[in-house]
């Protein structure tokens, strides 16, 4: 039997290598970004995860997709990612508007779990 809660009830023959994924380390580079309307703002996080996971940026409960145009094409979101198991992920908002002055979250997904960083 395993000590990890999510594996506790499993036997060796029911466990795959992916079940041994470690909890990722997610660090926000700057937790607060101050901007002026019309400026560009960049939010970044560093992620160390084995196996590599996916990073999503969440705004108002929705995943932000790369190169999304908002506000009738006056605003764009650009997501950049460098690395694999040790990566830096950044979200740049071009032409920041007052409506953007709300919380944006980072969601990191591994094969088995999700981790939300605010």
Secondary structure, DSSP 4 states (H G I P E B T S, - for coil): --SSGGGTT--GGG--GGGGPPPPEEEES-S-----TTS-EEEEEEEE-SS--EEEEEETTEEPPTTEEETTTTEEEEEEEEESSEEEEEEEEES--GGG-S-EEEEEE-SS-EEEE-
